[in-house]
Amino acid sequence: MEKTKFQINKKEPEIHVNKPPERSFWQRQGPFNVWYFVIMLLFLYMFQSAMEVKREEIPYSQFMGYLQSGQIAECIIKENMIAGTLKLMDQKTGKPRRFITVRLRDDQLAKALAEKGVKYSAAVESHFLSNLIFSWIIPFAIIFLLWGYLGKKMGGMGMNFMNIGKNKAHIHAETDHNITFEDVAGADEAKQELQEVIEFLRNPDRFQRLGGRMPKGVLLAGPPGTGKTLLARAVSGEAGAPFFNISGSDFIEMFVGVGAARVRDLFEQARKKAPCIIFIDELDAIGRQRGGPVVMGGHDEREQTLNQLLVEMDGFDSSNGVVVLSATNRPEVLDKALLRPGRFDRQIVVDKPDLRGRVEILKIHTKDLTMAPDVDLEIVARRTPGFVGADLANVANEAAILAARKGRDAVTTQDFEAAIDRVIAGPEKKKSTLSPEEKHRVSYHESGHALVAELVPGGEPVHKVSIIPRGIGALGYTLQVPEKEKFLATRNELLDQIAVLLGGRVAEEVVFGDVSTGAQNDLERSSELARSMVCSYGMSEQLGALTFGKKQASLFLSTEYGEEKNYSEETARQIDAEVREIVQESYERVRILLKDNRPVLDALAARLEEKEVLSGEEVKAVVEKG
């Protein structure tokens, strides 16, 4: 039951053709050949044992009996046994019988053999093959295979530990690229900046003849889903140069020094294939500011990787045709040494698309869809302010899925409307029906939002009002769509936004004399907006044009990590009082508006309760009629 004005950020779909990386010897052979090798050695050992002449094993006492009776012809004395031949013949083979017995410690044995005329000799027994197999080969083979099994479970190290220092970049050859700037829309300024990189890769002499040099690194910064990775691939496709694609997290492993080794290997390969492009996605994974605490007294692997990256970018000459592109949505956390001139010289902001950009993006994502003649992409673009390329791709895909689910031959405007509602507010909860009392209250709540939005001068037009439950905990929503792109807001416009947010709760209080928990999100957003007016925008009459609190926030994600308090406790009490006064004045203003327009509120709530969904035109018709 909230006024919904969502902004969804998702990862932009990636399109690329990967050539399989060159595999090492151990990757080609696989773990099973190790077992084949071990089995072969065991077979040889058993074959050698089988080839030995079978001997009759006799007790030592029997051996001494044969010796005393003069029946032993010859024998060989080894470390732990005695083997020899008897004068007696074997009845089956007709050959002298051979025997073997365990040797006991007997200092008189040699003298006794000599007295009986037995031909004897001593031999040193060799256990080299058996010791090699059972003490070395088999244990190490088991450890080796266990390493491979655990490595696969932990992320694919396994049999690849021989090449652990090799980089994991996906290398795309010149002929692999099927993405150009025609496949990228909504980022015209960024494409214009990147044209110089393309021209340098195509014709470096044009810059070098005047003594200039191309920037060594180009950083693409912007919110998630705006097409940073797609832009990098388009640069490679336009330039027709090899493309090394790797994520920042691919450099980091559990072993110290692996990340630095992979950085060295990456730049070494790139120099061999110059002119080429190195693209490091999610640079903040290895490029965070240094100087933090070291865990458990060890070396920080991420810092070592960053140090090696800084050294490599200093060490290669930009005239050799190697350009480093990188992307991040958190540029404020990057190390300053990484952003200084000579490394990432150029920083390009890939921001959210405007209305025209959204139209162009929708054209790209709907070119393969069968659309009905009534579909107007400009209207769809107007309904999606704040959406990035990934969001618009999701909207187009959801519309196609909904059309197919309903058995249509083409995607209609109704499908796009339903897809936008699904992306913004979540899927409909068809099985979650409200009781008549709850439905009646929700109707007045959402009607309060819609009516206040139509009455205040700075309210954005209402596009749709619904009391169908959607998503997680949303029993209804009021969707407003701005008439034009806006980048600034005045104090009166912010007060009107607070009034619209409070419209639902005030409507419940005016009609039912009581309030419910449905306004929780409305109160949270209105309080935050009022606090921003006082602390950030200097719009307080009591405290004046000052800002309070230094916030640690992401430039693009608007995610606050904390606040440095730079004001006194007395000022904090004044801030709280001023925020309370702004919200309370807006509350009283909305109460007067709804009481003066109570018949219109009743008519709008009755109409909404009957139809469950009202369009903006239907809301305006009820308001104008009242």
Sequence and secondary structure as in RCSB ss.txt:
>XXXX:A:sequence
MEKTKFQINKKEPEIHVNKPPERSFWQRQGPFNVWYFVIMLLFLYMFQSAMEVKREEIPYSQFMGYLQSGQIAEC
IIKENMIAGTLKLMDQKTGKPRRFITVRLRDDQLAKALAEKGVKYSAAVESHFLSNLIFSWIIPFAIIFLLWGYL
GKKMGGMGMNFMNIGKNKAHIHAETDHNITFEDVAGADEAKQELQEVIEFLRNPDRFQRLGGRMPKGVLLAGPPG
TGKTLLARAVSGEAGAPFFNISGSDFIEMFVGVGAARVRDLFEQARKKAPCIIFIDELDAIGRQRGGPVVMGGHD
EREQTLNQLLVEMDGFDSSNGVVVLSATNRPEVLDKALLRPGRFDRQIVVDKPDLRGRVEILKIHTKDLTMAPDV
DLEIVARRTPGFVGADLANVANEAAILAARKGRDAVTTQDFEAAIDRVIAGPEKKKSTLSPEEKHRVSYHESGHA
LVAELVPGGEPVHKVSIIPRGIGALGYTLQVPEKEKFLATRNELLDQIAVLLGGRVAEEVVFGDVSTGAQNDLER
SSELARSMVCSYGMSEQLGALTFGKKQASLFLSTEYGEEKNYSEETARQIDAEVREIVQESYERVRILLKDNRPV
LDALAARLEEKEVLSGEEVKAVVEKG
>XXXX:A:secstr
 EEE                    HHHHH THHHHHHHHHHHHHHHHHHHHS   EE  HHHHHHHHHTT EEEE
EE SSEEEEEEEEE TTT SEEEEEEE    TTHHHHHHHTT EEEE     HHHHIIIIIIHHHHHHHHHHHHH
HHHTTS GGGGGGTTS   EEE GGG    GGG  S HHHHHHHHHHHHHHH THHHHTTT    SEEEEE STT
SSHHHHHHHHHHHHT  EEEEEGGGG  SSTTHHHHHHHHHHHHHHHT SEEEEEESGGGT B S    GGGS  
HHHHHHHHHHHHHHHS GGGSEEEEEEES GGGB HHHHSTTSS EEEE     HHHHHHHHHHHTTTS B TT 
 HHHHHHT TT  HHHHHHHHHHHHHHHHHTT SSB HHHHHHHHHHHHH  B TT    HHHHHHHHHHHHHHH
HHHHHSTT   EEEEE S BTTTBS EEEE  SS  S   HHHHHHHHHHHHHHHHHHHHHHSS  GGGHHHHHH
HHHHHHHHHHTS  BTTTBS    EEEE TTT  EEEEE  S HHHHHHHHHHHHHHHHHHHHHHHHHHHHTHHH
HHHHHHHHHHHSEEEHHHHHHHHHH 
